[in-house]
Amino acid sequence: MSILKSLKANPSANIALLMRNLYFVRAAFALAWAIGLLSLINMPALVISLLILYPAFDAGSALYDAYVHRASKNTLAQTTNVVISLLTVIAVLVVISMGVPAILRVFGVWAILTGGIELITAIRRWKELSGQAVLIFGGAVSIIGGSSFIALAGKPTFGLSSLAGYALMGSWQFLFSALRLIKQARQNTQTDLH
């Protein structure tokens, strides 16, 4: 049986492969975004673009995730994440002239809300997909990170570069989850080939 026929015959293998690809893309994006933010920190116009791009990319990723899981008819978490991330784009545009503390507070609220969604979604997917322990951890870290962004936003030493650390943590989490899904996708596909 060909791999393509196997994927059609085994939707869980297909989901694992599609989610693996999404996680690799998200890992690469978060890494590139963090490096870009740190490299361009003294170029406000470019930093503004990056601050808008991150939640917009997250919205697109959540939309893709909802598409991958459309057969389950349970895509409320992903749809909610899309809405929250798009509202974050708008909020960043509104507060951009108010300075770094306001931007950090917006990112903090976004991290708390989307981290909570990630945590709940990963717990629900525990039986279906490997690698969810990392996403559970990542959801918890997002909630803690978002809370710290809000709490420390007014501190003079807490700037936009702290968002790069948050993105790097996300990059690691998605990379590790993608690697775990490689193993699951291979197991699911090989089972169908026999």
Backbone as CSV, one residue per row, in Angstrom:
resi,resn,N_x,N_y,N_z,CA_x,CA_y,CA_z,C_x,C_y,C_z
1,MET,0.855,-1.177,0.000,0.000,0.000,0.000,0.903,1.244,0.000
2,SER,0.603,2.186,-0.852,1.420,3.398,-0.918,1.192,4.255,0.323
3,ILE,2.125,5.149,0.566,2.004,6.043,1.723,0.783,6.934,1.580
4,LEU,0.505,7.428,0.368,-0.660,8.300,0.183,-1.960,7.558,0.465
5,LYS,-2.063,6.318,-0.004,-3.262,5.529,0.293,-3.369,5.263,1.785
6,SER,-2.210,5.038,2.401,-2.192,4.797,3.842,-2.696,6.024,4.605
7,LEU,-2.301,7.197,4.164,-2.745,8.425,4.832,-4.249,8.607,4.716
8,LYS,-4.783,8.273,3.542,-6.237,8.375,3.359,-6.958,7.340,4.207
9,ALA,-6.357,6.163,4.326,-6.990,5.093,5.092,-6.873,5.313,6.595
10,ASN,-5.859,6.061,7.017,-5.621,6.269,8.440,-5.570,7.762,8.741
11,PRO,-6.703,8.370,9.052,-6.735,9.809,9.304,-5.826,10.258,10.444
12,SER,-5.603,9.403,11.441,-4.743,9.822,12.550,-3.299,10.002,12.088
13,ALA,-2.857,9.184,11.128,-1.512,9.358,10.571,-1.443,10.665,9.801
14,ASN,-2.491,10.954,9.052,-2.554,12.197,8.295,-2.508,13.400,9.233
15,ILE,-3.288,13.357,10.289,-3.304,14.467,11.253,-1.929,14.626,11.887
16,ALA,-1.302,13.518,12.255,0.026,13.587,12.861,1.030,14.230,11.908
17,LEU,0.992,13.863,10.622,1.913,14.453,9.645,1.641,15.944,9.430
18,LEU,0.367,16.293,9.311,0.026,17.695,9.090,0.379,18.551,10.302
19,MET,0.136,18.022,11.487,0.477,18.778,12.700,1.992,18.857,12.879
20,ARG,2.680,17.789,12.515,4.150,17.827,12.571,4.676,18.954,11.693
21,ASN,4.136,19.039,10.470,4.575,20.094,9.561,4.271,21.477,10.126
22,LEU,3.074,21.629,10.684,2.717,22.907,11.301,3.671,23.239,12.435
23,TYR,3.980,22.278,13.278,4.869,22.529,14.409,6.277,22.900,13.947
24,PHE,6.770,22.253,12.873,8.085,22.636,12.346,8.061,24.079,11.831
25,VAL,7.015,24.435,11.118,6.899,25.809,10.602,6.810,26.804,11.758
26,ARG,6.017,26.485,12.754,5.886,27.384,13.906,7.212,27.522,14.657
27,ALA,7.953,26.430,14.776,9.257,26.487,15.447,10.212,27.397,14.681
28,ALA,10.274,27.225,13.375,11.161,28.049,12.549,10.735,29.518,12.589
29,PHE,9.434,29.762,12.510,8.947,31.140,12.546,9.304,31.804,13.872
30,ALA,9.056,31.134,14.989,9.330,31.731,16.297,10.818,32.031,16.460
31,LEU,11.659,31.123,15.979,13.107,31.355,16.045,13.495,32.560,15.191
32,ALA,13.016,32.594,13.956,13.328,33.722,13.062,12.785,35.033,13.629
33,TRP,11.591,34.990,14.208,10.984,36.196,14.777,11.820,36.711,15.939
34,ALA,12.254,35.820,16.822,13.060,36.234,17.977,14.384,36.846,17.519
35,ILE,15.033,36.201,16.570,16.298,36.735,16.046,16.048,38.086,15.374
36,GLY,14.971,38.169,14.608,14.634,39.431,13.951,14.366,40.543,14.950
37,LEU,13.621,40.237,15.996,13.314,41.256,17.008,14.589,41.745,17.680
38,LEU,15.452,40.833,18.074,16.704,41.228,18.725,17.619,41.996,17.775
39,SER,17.611,41.630,16.499,18.467,42.292,15.509,17.965,43.679,15.143
40,LEU,16.650,43.860,15.183,16.051,45.111,14.709,15.530,45.998,15.840
41,ILE,15.910,45.696,17.070,15.345,46.375,18.232,15.513,47.899,18.163
42,ASN,16.518,48.368,17.454,16.747,49.812,17.332,16.143,50.415,16.071
43,MET,15.294,49.667,15.396,14.625,50.140,14.188,13.119,50.057,14.408
44,PRO,12.540,51.091,15.031,11.134,51.020,15.461,10.132,50.618,14.377
45,ALA,10.297,51.096,13.170,9.320,50.771,12.118,9.306,49.271,11.829
46,LEU,10.482,48.653,11.817,10.561,47.230,11.553,10.076,46.411,12.759
47,VAL,10.362,46.898,13.958,9.906,46.214,15.165,8.378,46.207,15.214
48,ILE,7.767,47.321,14.837,6.300,47.391,14.805,5.741,46.314,13.880
49,SER,6.373,46.149,12.729,5.930,45.106,11.793,6.017,43.723,12.423
50,LEU,7.103,43.473,13.137,7.265,42.178,13.792,6.225,41.972,14.895
51,LEU,5.922,43.042,15.633,4.938,42.947,16.719,3.538,42.651,16.185
52,ILE,3.272,43.062,14.982,1.986,42.769,14.336,2.024,41.373,13.706
53,LEU,3.185,41.024,13.150,3.326,39.751,12.449,3.152,38.547,13.370
54,TYR,3.682,38.610,14.598,3.638,37.443,15.477,2.197,36.982,15.757
55,PRO,1.320,37.854,16.268,-0.058,37.379,16.498,-0.811,37.064,15.204
56,ALA,-0.474,37.752,14.112,-1.123,37.439,12.829,-0.723,36.031,12.377
57,PHE,0.547,35.691,12.525,1.009,34.342,12.183,0.346,33.304,13.079
58,ASP,0.206,33.633,14.348,-0.462,32.714,15.277,-1.912,32.478,14.852
59,ALA,-2.572,33.521,14.400,-3.956,33.375,13.919,-3.999,32.434,12.718
60,GLY,-3.067,32.611,11.794,-3.003,31.734,10.623,-2.702,30.293,11.003
61,SER,-1.830,30.102,11.969,-1.501,28.751,12.435,-2.707,28.082,13.085
62,ALA,-3.437,28.838,13.881,-4.634,28.288,14.531,-5.707,27.958,13.495
63,LEU,-5.794,28.768,12.465,-6.757,28.503,11.390,-6.391,27.198,10.664
64,TYR,-5.122,27.011,10.390,-4.653,25.772,9.763,-4.928,24.572,10.677
65,ASP,-4.654,24.733,11.958,-4.915,23.679,12.938,-6.401,23.304,12.922
66,ALA,-7.271,24.301,12.874,-8.719,24.040,12.809,-9.059,23.278,11.533
67,TYR,-8.415,23.634,10.428,-8.647,22.939,9.161,-8.241,21.469,9.269
68,VAL,-7.074,21.214,9.854,-6.581,19.844,10.002,-7.543,19.012,10.850
69,HIS,-8.121,19.623,11.866,-9.005,18.892,12.788,-10.489,19.080,12.467
70,ARG,-10.796,19.533,11.259,-12.189,19.828,10.892,-13.099,18.608,10.990
71,ALA,-12.566,17.430,10.751,-13.399,16.220,10.808,-13.898,15.939,12.221
72,SER,-13.164,16.414,13.218,-13.575,16.165,14.604,-14.750,17.049,15.016
73,LYS,-15.023,18.057,14.223,-16.100,19.014,14.500,-15.912,19.723,15.844
74,ASN,-14.702,19.639,16.382,-14.413,20.271,17.661,-13.236,21.223,17.480
75,THR,-13.516,22.345,16.832,-12.457,23.306,16.545,-12.693,24.637,17.262
76,LEU,-13.478,24.607,18.315,-13.768,25.841,19.052,-12.500,26.480,19.607
77,ALA,-11.589,25.668,20.137,-10.353,26.218,20.705,-9.533,26.943,19.642
78,GLN,-9.392,26.314,18.472,-8.609,26.934,17.411,-9.295,28.202,16.891
79,THR,-10.601,28.148,16.738,-11.342,29.316,16.260,-11.235,30.461,17.262
80,THR,-11.326,30.134,18.535,-11.178,31.149,19.583,-9.780,31.746,19.533
81,ASN,-8.782,30.893,19.313,-7.404,31.369,19.209,-7.242,32.320,18.026
82,VAL,-7.872,32.016,16.903,-7.820,32.905,15.735,-8.374,34.281,16.108
83,VAL,-9.522,34.295,16.738,-10.162,35.564,17.117,-9.284,36.344,18.094
84,ILE,-8.766,35.666,19.124,-7.917,36.337,20.122,-6.667,36.903,19.459
85,SER,-6.058,36.142,18.572,-4.831,36.606,17.911,-5.107,37.787,16.984
86,LEU,-6.233,37.767,16.272,-6.573,38.907,15.406,-6.908,40.148,16.240
87,LEU,-7.565,39.944,17.371,-7.823,41.074,18.278,-6.512,41.622,18.847
88,THR,-5.543,40.745,19.038,-4.224,41.178,19.510,-3.541,42.052,18.468
89,VAL,-3.660,41.679,17.197,-3.100,42.520,16.128,-3.691,43.926,16.218
90,ILE,-4.999,44.002,16.363,-5.668,45.305,16.463,-5.214,46.042,17.717
91,ALA,-5.124,45.327,18.836,-4.705,45.964,20.090,-3.285,46.508,19.989
92,VAL,-2.384,45.765,19.348,-1.009,46.251,19.164,-1.026,47.534,18.342
93,LEU,-1.820,47.560,17.287,-1.917,48.772,16.463,-2.441,49.955,17.272
94,VAL,-3.370,49.693,18.186,-3.959,50.767,19.002,-2.953,51.294,20.024
95,VAL,-2.193,50.403,20.673,-1.322,50.829,21.779,0.113,51.126,21.359
96,ILE,0.443,50.934,20.110,1.829,51.076,19.664,2.419,52.440,20.019
97,SER,1.621,53.474,19.964,2.124,54.825,20.272,2.199,55.078,21.779
98,MET,1.669,54.188,22.583,1.679,54.352,24.045,2.967,53.844,24.684
99,GLY,3.794,53.164,23.914,5.085,52.727,24.432,5.164,51.246,24.748
100,VAL,6.366,50.857,25.142,6.686,49.451,25.404,5.815,48.835,26.502
101,PRO,5.589,49.515,27.640,4.762,48.869,28.671,3.366,48.470,28.162
102,ALA,2.748,49.323,27.361,1.415,48.999,26.826,1.486,47.808,25.877
103,ILE,2.524,47.747,25.066,2.697,46.625,24.140,2.906,45.326,24.919
104,LEU,3.725,45.394,25.964,3.970,44.204,26.779,2.692,43.725,27.461
105,ARG,1.857,44.654,27.893,0.592,44.256,28.524,-0.327,43.553,27.507
106,VAL,-0.364,44.076,26.286,-1.176,43.431,25.245,-0.651,42.020,24.977
107,PHE,0.666,41.887,24.814,1.246,40.564,24.596,1.010,39.664,25.807
108,GLY,1.010,40.241,27.003,0.751,39.469,28.208,-0.649,38.882,28.224
109,VAL,-1.635,39.701,27.913,-3.019,39.212,27.868,-3.151,38.140,26.790
110,TRP,-2.557,38.398,25.639,-2.593,37.427,24.541,-1.960,36.097,24.965
111,ALA,-0.786,36.167,25.617,-0.092,34.944,26.047,-0.922,34.165,27.067
112,ILE,-1.557,34.860,27.985,-2.381,34.185,28.993,-3.566,33.477,28.326
113,LEU,-4.270,34.182,27.462,-5.453,33.608,26.821,-5.101,32.452,25.889
114,THR,-4.125,32.664,25.022,-3.770,31.596,24.083,-3.040,30.455,24.787
115,GLY,-2.296,30.759,25.841,-1.657,29.705,26.625,-2.693,28.815,27.295
116,GLY,-3.753,29.423,27.790,-4.841,28.640,28.383,-5.504,27.738,27.358
117,ILE,-5.712,28.275,26.163,-6.301,27.470,25.082,-5.359,26.328,24.700
118,GLU,-4.075,26.632,24.591,-3.088,25.603,24.237,-3.065,24.499,25.293
119,LEU,-3.103,24.873,26.538,-3.094,23.916,27.636,-4.303,22.987,27.563
120,ILE,-5.469,23.550,27.408,-6.706,22.756,27.340,-6.721,21.865,26.105
121,THR,-6.310,22.423,24.955,-6.301,21.645,23.713,-5.321,20.478,23.801
122,ALA,-4.142,20.722,24.345,-3.141,19.655,24.462,-3.638,18.540,25.384
123,ILE,-4.308,18.899,26.449,-4.861,17.881,27.347,-5.913,17.049,26.612
124,ARG,-6.758,17.704,25.835,-7.789,16.974,25.083,-7.208,16.064,24.009
125,ARG,-6.057,16.457,23.422,-5.444,15.676,22.342,-4.477,14.618,22.849
126,TRP,-4.333,14.501,24.132,-3.333,13.617,24.735,-3.370,12.213,24.146
127,LYS,-4.545,11.629,23.999,-4.661,10.248,23.510,-4.463,10.155,21.998
128,GLU,-4.794,11.225,21.281,-4.755,11.212,19.817,-3.350,11.424,19.259
129,LEU,-2.592,12.334,19.859,-1.295,12.724,19.310,-0.192,12.676,20.359
130,SER,0.988,12.238,19.938,2.158,12.294,20.817,2.631,13.740,20.928
131,GLY,3.513,13.979,21.852,4.138,15.288,21.958,3.303,16.330,22.652
132,GLN,2.180,15.938,23.232,1.305,16.924,23.844,1.799,17.379,25.216
133,ALA,2.636,16.576,25.869,3.171,16.977,27.173,3.939,18.288,27.041
134,VAL,4.667,18.428,25.957,5.427,19.657,25.729,4.475,20.833,25.535
135,LEU,3.374,20.609,24.839,2.418,21.689,24.621,1.658,22.022,25.905
136,ILE,1.450,21.040,26.754,0.855,21.320,28.061,1.799,22.217,28.852
137,PHE,3.061,21.841,28.856,4.082,22.660,29.515,4.133,24.054,28.889
138,GLY,4.094,24.107,27.557,4.144,25.387,26.856,2.955,26.276,27.178
139,GLY,1.766,25.687,27.281,0.587,26.462,27.648,0.742,27.068,29.035
140,ALA,1.262,26.260,29.966,1.490,26.757,31.328,2.540,27.864,31.333
141,VAL,3.606,27.673,30.562,4.657,28.699,30.474,4.099,29.994,29.866
142,SER,3.213,29.874,28.881,2.599,31.063,28.283,1.776,31.836,29.311
143,ILE,1.053,31.115,30.117,0.258,31.776,31.156,1.168,32.495,32.150
144,ILE,2.231,31.826,32.567,3.183,32.438,33.501,3.911,33.605,32.839
145,GLY,4.362,33.394,31.590,5.055,34.456,30.859,4.168,35.670,30.641
146,GLY,2.929,35.427,30.223,1.994,36.531,30.021,1.747,37.306,31.296
147,SER,1.623,36.586,32.400,1.434,37.248,33.694,2.636,38.114,34.043
148,SER,3.834,37.607,33.749,5.035,38.401,34.032,5.137,39.612,33.110
149,PHE,4.711,39.485,31.860,4.716,40.646,30.963,3.856,41.766,31.539
150,ILE,2.695,41.388,32.051,1.783,42.381,32.620,2.360,42.958,33.908
151,ALA,2.831,42.085,34.790,3.331,42.526,36.097,4.592,43.385,35.983
152,LEU,5.454,43.069,35.032,6.744,43.759,34.935,6.793,44.798,33.813
153,ALA,5.681,45.057,33.162,5.672,45.957,32.000,6.229,47.341,32.314
154,GLY,6.040,47.843,33.496,6.506,49.183,33.838,7.944,49.255,34.315
155,LYS,8.599,48.120,34.486,9.987,48.105,34.969,10.928,48.574,33.861
156,PRO,11.889,49.423,34.208,12.780,49.968,33.167,13.661,48.922,32.480
157,THR,13.936,47.808,33.138,14.812,46.797,32.537,14.040,45.738,31.761
158,PHE,12.730,45.827,31.750,11.906,44.815,31.097,11.395,45.394,29.790
159,GLY,12.044,45.054,28.685,11.673,45.641,27.404,11.189,44.628,26.404
160,LEU,11.145,45.052,25.168,10.654,44.198,24.092,11.524,42.962,23.887
161,SER,12.789,43.051,24.272,13.663,41.886,24.100,13.170,40.694,24.926
162,SER,12.395,40.955,25.974,11.835,39.845,26.754,10.869,39.011,25.914
163,LEU,10.256,39.630,24.914,9.362,38.884,24.018,10.151,37.881,23.180
164,ALA,11.416,38.210,22.896,12.251,37.284,22.123,12.477,35.994,22.908
165,GLY,12.707,36.108,24.202,12.871,34.920,25.041,11.622,34.061,25.044
166,TYR,10.496,34.718,25.087,9.201,34.016,25.044,9.054,33.270,23.709
167,ALA,9.408,33.928,22.612,9.319,33.297,21.288,10.299,32.128,21.168
168,LEU,11.486,32.276,21.748,12.461,31.177,21.705,11.948,29.957,22.461
169,MET,11.292,30.191,23.578,10.692,29.084,24.329,9.612,28.403,23.474
170,GLY,8.816,29.195,22.779,7.803,28.635,21.885,8.433,27.841,20.755
171,SER,9.545,28.326,20.229,10.238,27.626,19.154,10.683,26.246,19.619
172,TRP,11.279,26.183,20.793,11.725,24.905,21.353,10.543,23.959,21.532
173,GLN,9.463,24.475,22.079,8.288,23.647,22.360,7.713,23.058,21.075
174,PHE,7.591,23.866,20.022,7.032,23.358,18.770,7.997,22.393,18.075
175,LEU,9.290,22.663,18.166,10.275,21.755,17.577,10.204,20.388,18.259
176,PHE,10.183,20.367,19.564,10.134,19.103,20.285,8.838,18.353,19.972
177,SER,7.725,19.061,19.915,6.447,18.414,19.592,6.461,17.830,18.181
178,ALA,7.056,18.555,17.235,7.160,18.051,15.860,7.993,16.776,15.812
179,LEU,9.083,16.751,16.551,9.931,15.560,16.574,9.190,14.365,17.170
180,ARG,8.386,14.600,18.172,7.584,13.520,18.760,6.547,13.004,17.752
181,LEU,5.995,13.900,16.960,4.981,13.493,15.987,5.577,12.718,14.815
182,ILE,6.865,12.903,14.534,7.516,12.111,13.490,7.411,10.633,13.850
183,LYS,7.719,10.327,15.085,7.656,8.943,15.548,6.231,8.399,15.435
184,GLN,5.258,9.179,15.861,3.871,8.715,15.800,3.415,8.533,14.356
185,ALA,3.753,9.462,13.484,3.341,9.364,12.081,3.940,8.111,11.432
186,ARG,5.205,7.824,11.735,5.843,6.618,11.190,5.160,5.357,11.693
187,GLN,4.854,5.341,12.982,4.187,4.164,13.550,2.816,3.960,12.918
188,ASN,2.052,5.047,12.781,0.714,4.950,12.189,0.783,4.493,10.737
189,THR,1.744,5.023,9.972,1.869,4.679,8.563,2.348,3.248,8.396
190,GLN,3.335,2.822,9.193,3.848,1.456,9.076,2.801,0.428,9.465
191,THR,1.963,0.746,10.407,0.888,-0.160,10.803,-0.035,-0.427,9.621
192,ASP,-0.333,0.608,8.837,-1.215,0.462,7.689,-0.535,-0.242,6.512
193,LEU,0.790,-0.185,6.437,1.484,-0.787,5.312,1.574,-2.305,5.450
194,HIS,1.335,-2.828,6.623,1.418,-4.284,6.853,0.105,-4.958,6.674
